[in-house]
Amino acid sequence: MSLQLIVQCGSVAKVETMLSASCGSAVEVFAIDTDNIGVSIPTLLLDSVGEERIRAALSHARVYDLYSGIWNDAT
């Protein structure tokens, strides 16, 4: 299953930078509004990279998982 997230970061470029080391440019990153960035990670990429690695890359931002309906607060 793909991973659909909302990241409270304020900048598409910041989210792309956070994910570039683990995902390269295969992730769809888009602005929702001035504070929230949408992230869509395809299933094949998620399977090859691993969800833990993606969540670790985003660990310094507040992240909302659209499937679980839970905010994972930044560390």
C-alpha positions as CSV (number, residue, x, y, z in Angstrom):
1,M,0.0,0.0,0.0
2,S,1.3,3.5,-0.8
3,L,2.0,6.0,1.9
4,Q,0.0,9.3,2.0
5,L,1.2,11.9,4.4
6,I,0.8,15.6,5.3
7,V,3.9,17.2,6.7
8,Q,3.8,20.5,8.6
9,C,6.8,22.1,7.2
10,G,5.8,25.1,5.1
11,S,8.1,24.4,2.2
12,V,8.0,21.8,-0.6
13,A,11.8,22.2,-1.0
14,K,12.4,21.3,2.7
15,V,10.3,18.1,2.5
16,E,12.0,17.2,-0.8
17,T,15.4,17.7,0.9
18,M,14.4,15.6,3.9
19,L,13.3,12.7,1.6
20,S,16.0,13.0,-1.1
21,A,18.6,10.7,0.6
22,S,16.1,7.9,1.1
23,C,13.8,8.3,-1.8
24,G,15.4,10.4,-4.5
25,S,12.9,12.1,-6.7
26,A,10.4,9.2,-6.9
27,V,8.2,10.8,-4.3
28,E,5.4,13.2,-5.1
29,V,5.6,16.3,-2.9
30,F,3.1,19.2,-3.3
31,A,1.9,22.2,-1.4
32,I,-1.5,21.9,0.3
33,D,-1.4,25.4,1.9
34,T,1.2,27.7,3.4
35,D,1.9,25.3,6.3
36,N,1.1,21.8,5.0
37,I,2.9,19.8,2.4
38,G,1.4,16.6,0.9
39,V,3.6,13.6,0.3
40,S,2.6,10.5,-1.8
41,I,5.0,7.6,-1.8
42,P,4.3,4.8,-4.3
43,T,4.0,1.2,-3.0
44,L,7.1,-0.1,-5.0
45,L,9.3,2.6,-3.5
46,L,7.9,2.1,0.0
47,D,8.6,-1.7,-0.3
48,S,12.2,-1.1,-1.5
49,V,13.1,1.7,0.9
50,G,11.1,0.7,3.9
51,E,8.6,2.8,5.8
52,E,10.9,3.1,8.8
53,R,13.5,4.9,6.7
54,I,11.0,7.3,5.3
55,R,9.5,8.1,8.7
56,A,13.1,8.6,10.1
57,A,13.7,11.1,7.3
58,L,10.6,13.1,8.4
59,S,11.2,12.7,12.1
60,H,12.0,16.4,12.6
61,A,8.6,17.5,11.2
62,R,5.1,17.0,12.4
63,V,3.5,14.3,10.1
64,Y,-0.1,13.2,9.7
65,D,-0.7,9.8,8.2
66,L,-3.9,9.9,6.1
67,Y,-4.5,6.1,6.6
68,S,-4.1,5.9,10.3
69,G,-5.6,9.4,11.0
70,I,-2.8,10.2,13.5
71,W,-0.4,13.0,13.9
72,N,3.1,11.8,14.7
73,D,4.7,14.7,16.5
74,A,8.2,15.8,15.7
75,T,11.0,14.6,18.0
